[in-house]
């Protein structure tokens, strides 16, 4: 069910539990600011999630409240993960869902990195 991106951070969400080590993940990268791991329900041959370690509900929340170091570190982590996965050429897609209309399901900022196949339609017709 989509969430309201303006709600307060809920430290019981699945990504907070992964960050605390309460739930497992198939980690591909971690640094001081970010954690990246394979999606448990991949939508492409390569489907990796990158999350900031701070308690941010959405991209809007993160861009308004994150420190310069957190923002730079997160953006660099996304690029690093895509390069390490060999996706720069032929290309990949980044997706961040925000709020109800964006169909955000977990109230913790996360970026999806999709790769390994051709992507055509940007937005479904429905």
C-alpha positions in Angstrom: 0.0 0.0 0.0 1.5 3.4 -1.0 2.5 5.7 1.9 2.3 9.4 2.6 5.8 10.8 2.0 5.2 13.5 4.5 4.6 11.2 7.5 7.1 11.0 10.3 9.8 8.4 10.0 8.7 5.0 11.2 11.7 3.1 12.6 9.7 -0.2 12.3 9.9 -0.2 8.5 11.6 -3.1 6.8 14.7 -1.1 5.7 15.2 0.2 9.2 15.2 -3.4 10.4 17.7 -4.3 7.7 20.0 -1.5 8.8 19.8 -2.7 12.4 20.6 -6.2 11.3 17.2 -7.5 12.4 16.4 -8.7 8.9 18.9 -10.2 6.4 19.8 -8.8 3.0 22.0 -9.8 0.1 24.4 -6.9 0.5 26.4 -5.6 -2.5 27.8 -2.4 -1.0 28.0 -0.5 2.3 29.7 2.6 3.5 29.2 5.3 6.2 26.2 6.7 4.5 24.5 4.0 2.4 23.6 0.3 2.1 22.9 -1.5 -1.2 21.4 -4.9 -1.6 19.5 -7.0 -4.1 15.7 -6.6 -4.2 13.9 -9.7 -2.9 11.4 -9.4 -5.7 13.5 -8.4 -8.7 11.7 -6.7 -11.6 14.8 -6.9 -13.9 17.8 -9.2 -14.3 19.7 -6.7 -12.1 17.6 -5.0 -9.4 19.5 -3.4 -6.5 18.2 -1.1 -3.8 20.3 1.7 -2.3 19.2 3.2 0.9 20.7 6.0 3.1 21.5 5.0 6.6 19.8 8.0 8.0 16.1 8.1 8.9 14.6 9.7 5.8 11.1 8.9 4.6 11.5 10.0 0.9 13.7 11.9 -1.6 11.9 15.1 -0.5 12.6 14.5 3.2 16.3 13.6 2.4 16.9 16.5 0.1 15.5 18.9 2.7 17.0 17.5 5.9 20.1 15.4 4.9 23.5 16.9 5.5 25.8 17.7 2.6 27.9 14.7 3.4 24.9 12.3 3.5 23.6 13.6 0.2 27.0 13.4 -1.5 27.7 10.0 0.0 24.4 8.6 -1.1 24.6 9.9 -4.6 28.2 8.6 -4.9 27.1 5.2 -3.5 24.4 4.9 -6.2 26.9 5.6 -8.9 29.5 3.2 -7.4 26.9 0.3 -7.2 25.9 0.9 -10.8 29.5 0.8 -12.0 30.4 -2.2 -9.9 27.4 -4.1 -11.3 28.7 -3.3 -14.9 25.6 -1.3 -15.8 27.1 2.0 -17.1 27.3 0.6 -20.6 24.8 -0.4 -22.1 22.9 1.6 -19.5 20.4 1.3 -16.6 17.4 2.9 -14.9 17.2 4.7 -11.5 13.8 4.9 -9.8 12.8 6.6 -6.5 9.1 6.3 -5.7 7.8 9.2 -3.6 4.4 9.2 -1.8 1.1 7.8 -2.9 1.1 8.9 -6.5 4.6 7.6 -6.9 3.5 4.3 -5.3 6.1 4.4 -2.5 5.5 1.3 -0.4 8.3 1.5 2.3 8.6 4.7 4.3 12.4 4.9 4.0 14.1 6.6 1.0 15.3 4.0 -1.5 16.6 4.1 -5.0 16.0 1.2 -7.3 18.8 0.4 -9.8 17.4 -1.6 -12.7 19.7 -3.2 -15.4 20.4 -6.2 -17.6 17.8 -5.6 -20.2 16.3 -2.9 -22.5 13.8 -0.6 -20.8 11.3 1.1 -23.1 8.2 2.6 -21.5 9.0 5.3 -19.1 5.5 5.4 -17.5 2.8 2.8 -17.9 -0.3 3.8 -19.9 -2.7 3.0 -17.1 
